[in-house]
Amino acid sequence: MTNHMSNLSRRRFLMQTGGLAAGAMALPGIVGPLTKSLSPRVSGSSDPFKIGALIPITGIETHVGESMRVSTEIAVDEINAAGGILGRPIELIVEDEAGDPATAVDKARKLIQDDGVTVIVGTLTSAVRNAVVSTTSAAKTLLFNPTYYEGGLCQDYFFSTGALPNQQIEPFIPWIYENLGRSMYLIGSDYVWPRGSNAFIKAYFEDLGGTIVGEEYVPFGVTDFSASIERILDANPDVLYPLVAGTDGITLWKQLGGYDFKGARASHSVSEAIVPGLDAEIATGIISAGPYFMVVDTPANEAFLAEYHSRLDDSAYVDTFGEALYDAVHLIDEGAKRAESLELADLMEGIKGASFAAPQGDMTVDPDTGHASLAFHIAEITGNTWRDFNIIESQAAIAPAADCGAAPGDG
């Protein structure tokens, strides 16, 4: 895809974001020194290879917790059924990160110090991930991120099957500009992911000639969006683009349905986990985008969903976060095969360049960034079940940005 950011300077981006990344990492009092030897358990024995999972089983993101847990368990069971990781069974240890940075750090330290894990998969929100990555990096423990985020984490011990802005936002915005309208209103939760993502959205959209007619951020736990919706109606945008996190986002969509909003509705944060909480009439017409939807037609996805639904039921949904966790566990296994070792340094090198035929399509971990190449799909929603996502455009795997999305524009 053409890079629409050629005229956008790094200085402009820094002015827009206002040092968000630094602020997000400043979480005093919850990231402390680890007191136990953290040498990983290595291959050469029949002892289990321990993988930790940090999943939001409770909290604002609880609606995706089951999907993330079951998807991870499926990957572990598949690898174990095939003989384990280099002949060792994987032992999965799941902890509830609760959508809370302090809780997540405590659980990460428990997994590392008490359980002796070599790898942690998971976390969801950027606030939680940024807190946990400080702990895992200091402990020389791998963290495999499954969620799309605002970018900027190119560092040792960090890998990602979650989309960077160039893999999800950049290909989506030109489609919106050409098909939905030339003015946009942005509303998001007041933390690093919406603010950082919106900096990219604004930059891409304005570079095309579009206009941002409103931008606002709301605290977690809002129950009445009426004032925000009135401002949206007054601005009369062609497109409303919300990035309101978790169950708060469901509340916004529900309340917006009670107003006569004439514009288009688009967001890369609307998934199969969101629409069951909406009436079909409200969900219909929303445009979403991402690396994975359950309706993707690949043999790997067919097999994945068959196993997923055998454990739950045919109406159960899994979204991009669950699929990305499934992929992450398999990439760890593929990395071990390439390295022929579970020594930490060897495993890291093995994961770099590892490939996997994922449900979303073939993916490969970029050796320089540690981020995977990812598919891209645009879907129009026509109801409130997972089957009601109609894919209208797709791209093959998009490579991650060389700087992990640290700044759009000049490379």
N, C-alpha and C positions, 0 to 999 in steps of 0.2 A: 504494500500500500504506500502511496505517496506520503512523505512526511510533511504534514501541513504546518510544522512548527519552525520552518527555516528562518522566519523573520522574528522569532521570539527569543529575546536574549535571556541569559542567565540572571542578569540584574532584575529584569522585569519579574521573573518567576520568584526571586527572593523577596521582592517587594510585596508580591501577592500572598506568599505564604507566611511571611513575618516570623521566620525562624521556628516553624511549628515542630520540626523534628527534634530540635534541642529541647523544646518545652515538654514534648511527649516523653523524653527519656529521663527527665528530672523527677524521679520518684523517690525522694529521700526516705530512708528508714526501712525500706522493704527489700533492698538488695544489699546483702551483707556478705562477709567472707564465709566460705565454706570450710568446715572444720574437719572433714573426713577425706582420706585419700580417695581420688576419683579415677584411678586407673581402671580402664574398662576390662570386663571379662572377655577373654579372647577365644578364638577357635582352638581346636585341638582337644576338646573334651565333649562329653555328652551333656554338660550342664546347660540349662536353658539360656538362651540369649534374650535378655530382658529389654523390652521396648515399653516406654511410658507413653501414655496418651493423656493430654490435657484437653478436656472437652467441657463445654458449658451445659452441664446437666441441669443446673438451676440458674436462675437469674434472668436478665432481659433477653438472652438468646436461647432460652430453654427449648424453643420450638424447633431448633436444629440439632439439639443434643443427641436425640435417639438416632437420627440419620447418621451423624458422625460416628457414634459408637458402633452401630451395627456394621457400617461400611468398613471400619477398621478391623473389626472382628472377622469379617469375611476374608479380608486379605490375609490375616494371620492364619486362619484355618486353611486357606488354600495352600499357603507356603508349607505349613506343617504337614498337610496331607501329601505333599510332594517330597517329603523327607526333611523339612526344616531348612534353616538358613545355614548352608555349609554343613549339613548333617546335624545341626543342633535345633531342638524345638524352640520356637519363639514363645516366650511368656509375656503376655500383654498385661500391663498394670494400668488401669484407667483411674484417673482422678478428676474430680469436678473442679474446674477453675472458676465456675460461678459468674463469669463475666466481670470479675473483680481483680485488678492488678495485684493487690496485696495477697489475696487468697491464692492466686495463680503462682506467685513467687514462692509462697510457703509450700505449695504442692510440688512445684518443680524441685525445690531443695529436698523435699522428702523423697521424691523419685530418685534423685541423684545420690544423696547421702545414705538413705536407709535401704532403698531397693537396689541400688547399684546398676541403674540403667545406663546403657551406652548412647541410646537415641531417645529423644522425645518427639512425638508427632502431635500436632494440634495447636491449640489456642484459636481464638476467633477474632475478637476486636483488636484494633491496633494498639490501644492502651495496654491491654493484657500482653500482647505479643512483645511490645517494646520493653515492658518490664521483665518478661521471662527471658528474652534473648540476652539481656545483660547478665543474668544468672547463668544461663547455659554456656555462654561464651567464656565467662570467667572460669567455669568448671570444666571447660574443654569437653562439653557434651553436645552432640548434634541436636539441632532443633529443625524439624521439617514443617514448614508453614503451609497449611492447606487453603488459605483464604486470600481472595483478592485484596489488595491494599494500595496505599498511596505511594509506595515505592521507597527506595533509598537504602535498603539493607543489603549491601554487597559486603560480605565479611565472612571470615572463616567460621566454620561450625554452623552456618545458617544455609539451609536449602529451602526451596519453595516450589510447590505445585499450584500455588495461588497466583492469580493474574496480576501483572504489573499494569500501570496505566496504558502503556503502549500496546498491550495485548487485549485490552478490553475497552478502555475509554477512547483511545485514538481511532480505532476503526468504527466505533459507534457514532461519534459526533458528526462526521461528514454525512453519514446516512440520515441522521436526524435533520441536519441542515438542508439536505436535498429533498427529503420526503415529508417532514413534519412542520418546518417553519424556521423563521430567521430571528425570532426573539425567544428568550428563555428566562425562566424564573427558577432559582436554586434555593432549596430549603434542606437543611441537614441537622443532624444532632451536633451538639457543641463539643466536638473533640477532634482528634487529629485526623481520623480517616475521612470524614466528610469535608473538612477544611482543606486537607491536602489534595483529595480527589477533585474538589471543585476548582482548585487552582489550575489543574490540568484541563478540566472541562471548559473553564472560561478561556484559557489560552487557546485551545484548539478551536473553540466556537468563534471567538473574536478574530482569530487569524483567517477564518473563512469569510468573514464579513458579518457575522451574527452579532446580536446585541443581547447583553444580560440586563434584563429590566428589573431584577430584584434578587437579593441574596440575604438569607437570614439563617440563624442557628438557634436551636431550642435545646434546653436542658433535658437530661434523661427524666423519664417519668411524667411527661406532659400528658394530661388527660383531656384537655380542651384546646383544640387547634383553631377555634373559630376566628380569633384575631389574625392569625397567620393566613387563614383562608380568605378573609376579607381583603388583606393586603395583596394576595395573589389575584383575586378577582379585579381589584382596582388597577393592578399593573397590566392585566389582560395579555398575558404572554401567549405566543403560539404554542409553546411547549413548557410544561411543568416537569421539573426533574428533581424529585426528592431523593435524598440520601439520609433518611431518618432511620435509625438503627432498630433492629429487633421488633419487639411487640409494639413499641411506640410507632413504628412505621405502619403497622397494621391499623392502629388507631387513626392515624392521619388519613390513610386511604378510605377507611370507613366514613369518617366525618366529611371528607371531600365529596363523597357520594351523595350527601344531602344538599349540595349546592349545585347551581347551574353553571358549572365550569365548561366553557366551550372549547378550550384548547386541547392539544394532544398531551398524553401522559407517557413519560418514558423514564426509565431508571435501570441501571445495571444491578440494582440491589433487590429486584423483585424476582423471587424464585418459587419453586414448587412448595417451599415451606411457608410462603406468605399467602398465596391465593386461597388455601382452604379456610383461612380466617376471614375471607371477604365473601359477600354475596356475589353470585355469578355476574349479575348486572354491573356491579362495581368493578370487578376484575377485568371484564371484557373490554378490550381495546388498549390495555396497557402494553407498551412495547418494552421488552427487556433484552439484555445481551449478556453473553458470558461464554466461558469455555465449554460448559456442559449443560444440557437439559435432558431429562429422562427420555424424551422422544427421539434422541439422536439414534440414527440407524447404523449401528456397527455390530458385528458379531460379538465383540467383547462386551458391549453394553447389553445385548440380549441375554448373555450368560450371567452378567452381573445382576441384572434386575430379576432374573429367574431365581437366583439364590437369595437375593434381598427379600423378595416377596414370599419365598418359602419360609422365611424366618418371621415375617410379620403378616401382612395380607396384601392383596392386590391393590388396595387403595392407598397403601403406605407410600409416602414420598421420600425421596432422597434428592438433595440438591447438590450444587457444585462443591460445597464444603465437604460433604460426605464422599463424593466421588474422588475429590483431590486427596483425601486421607487414604482411601483405598489405593490410589496411585502411588502415594508416598511410601507406603509399606512395601509395595512391590518394587519400587525403585531402590529401596534399601537392599532388598534381596538381590536385585540385578547388580547393584554395586558390589555386593559381597562376592558374587560369582565372578565378576570382572577382576576383582582384587585377589581372589582366592585366599582371602584373609578377613578376619574380623578385628584385627588390630585397628585402633582408631584411625591412625594416619593412613593406613592402607584402605580402609573402608571409605574414608572421605575421597580419596583419589579414585576409587572404583565407582562411586556415585557420580562423580564428574564425568559426563559423557555417557552415563547409563541410559538405556532406552527401554520403553515399555509400550505394549499395545494396549492402551487404556480404553475404557468405555467411550471416552470422548474422541478417541483417535490416537494415532501414534504420537508419542512425546519423547523428547530427549533432554537430559539435563545439560545445560550449557556449562562447559568446564570453567569459564571465566567468572560467571556470575552466581552459579549454583541454583539458578532458576530454570524451570523447565520450559521448553517450547509448548505452546498451548493452542488448541483449536479455538475458533471464534464463531459464535452463532448469534443471530438476531431472531427473536421470537415474538410473535403477536399472540397475546393471551385471549382466548375466546370463552373462558369459563373459569370455574374455581377448583378444578382438579389437575393433577399432573399431566393428564392426557390432553389438556386444553392449551398446550403450548405449541403453536404452529410456527415452525422454523421457516423464515422467509429469506434468509441469506446466511451463507456460511463461508468460512475461509479455512484453509488447511493451517497446520501449526504455525503460529507466529513466534519468532524468536524473541527472547527477553531483551529489553534495552541494555546496551553495553554498560550503562552507569546505574542499572537497576531502577531507573526512574528518579534519580536524585534531582535532576533538573531537566525540564523539557527544553528543546531548542538546540543550542550549540553543543555539539558533541566533542 
